[in-house]
Amino acid sequence: MGISTSVNKLIAAAEPENIASQKVLQKAGLDYKNKRKWYDNRELLVYEIYKNDAIELTPYDIQWPIMAALEIKKLHNILPKNHIIDIQHVGSTAIPGMTAKPIIDIQIAVDSLSSIKQIAIDTLKKQDYIYWNENPDQERMFFVKGMPPFGEKRTHHIHIVEPNSKHWKGKILFRDYLISHPIAAREYAQLKQQLADQHRHDREQYTHAKTAFINSILCNTIENQE
């Protein structure tokens, strides 16, 4: 296995038959790109990761809600009003005092994903958002602004969903619960720091490892509402 660096990107290569090395690279958060000839003319499997896309938590910033409000106003102006039901600031940057990745998460409820899909892709691309076309979750459209190599660092995420999806209600319930329950918010902040230390270059694993905590909050909240 060989490793080299290029600007803000780590590139690694493994022998096709070296399954152990491939697993190590995947666990470290590198993504498989292709098979290519290496500098010594060997044909190797190439993996990449952008150093500026690592998970880094920062203290709460009072500018986050201001940034979210400005972006939401812009989205209201550029997206077709006949499809937009609501737009809200969600995620950790929407919770006062919460340690978070400095990324503004915005959730948009629309009347129909199929109706707005191409319009949203074309419109948000002009605002430097990249659409995740390979997203396996059919209930959500996901866009990122600033993700390497298209930018220096992630600054915004946009989640477009229908209001009856698990995402819309879940993200809002979880946000509101932590705002009104500071002890749970502190527990969540501690969990996130622990997971960020463990999975700094693996966003998928970092997100997956938070699921049990989030689901426990949502289950209790929904039960109390019934």
GINORHU-V888098 format. One record per pair of residues at least 24 apart in sequence whose ideal C-beta (glycine too) atoms are under 8 Angstrom apart, sorted by the first residue. I is the first residue (numbers start at 1). J is the second residue. If there is no record, write none. Layout:
BEGIN
i	j
I	J
I	J
END
This chain:
BEGIN
i	j
1	25
2	38
2	44
8	50
8	51
8	52
8	148
8	152
9	48
9	49
9	50
9	51
9	148
9	149
10	48
10	49
10	50
10	51
11	46
11	47
11	48
12	46
12	47
12	48
13	38
13	44
13	45
13	46
13	47
14	44
14	45
14	47
15	42
15	44
15	45
16	43
16	44
16	45
22	47
27	202
28	201
28	202
29	199
29	200
29	201
29	202
29	203
29	205
30	201
49	201
50	147
50	148
50	149
52	148
52	152
52	153
53	147
53	148
53	153
53	154
53	203
54	200
54	201
55	101
55	196
55	199
55	200
55	201
55	202
55	203
55	206
56	101
56	102
56	196
56	200
57	99
57	100
57	101
57	192
57	193
57	196
58	99
58	100
58	101
58	102
59	99
60	93
60	95
60	96
60	97
60	98
60	99
60	100
61	93
61	102
64	93
64	94
64	100
64	102
64	104
65	89
65	93
65	94
67	104
68	93
68	94
68	104
68	106
71	104
71	106
71	156
72	106
74	127
75	106
75	108
75	158
78	123
78	127
79	108
79	116
79	119
79	120
79	123
80	116
80	119
82	111
83	110
83	111
83	112
83	115
83	116
83	119
84	108
84	109
84	110
85	109
85	110
85	111
85	163
86	163
88	172
90	159
90	171
90	172
90	175
91	157
91	171
91	175
92	192
94	175
95	175
95	178
95	179
95	185
96	179
97	182
97	185
98	178
98	185
98	188
98	189
99	189
99	192
99	193
100	192
101	154
102	155
103	154
103	155
103	156
103	157
104	155
104	156
104	157
105	156
105	157
105	159
105	171
106	156
106	157
106	158
106	159
107	158
107	159
107	160
107	161
107	167
107	168
107	171
107	172
108	158
108	159
108	160
108	161
109	161
109	162
109	163
109	168
110	160
110	161
110	162
111	162
112	162
113	139
113	141
113	160
113	161
113	162
116	160
117	141
120	160
124	158
129	156
129	158
139	165
139	166
139	167
140	165
140	167
170	214
170	218
173	217
173	218
173	221
173	222
174	214
174	217
174	218
174	221
177	217
177	221
178	217
184	217
187	213
188	213
END
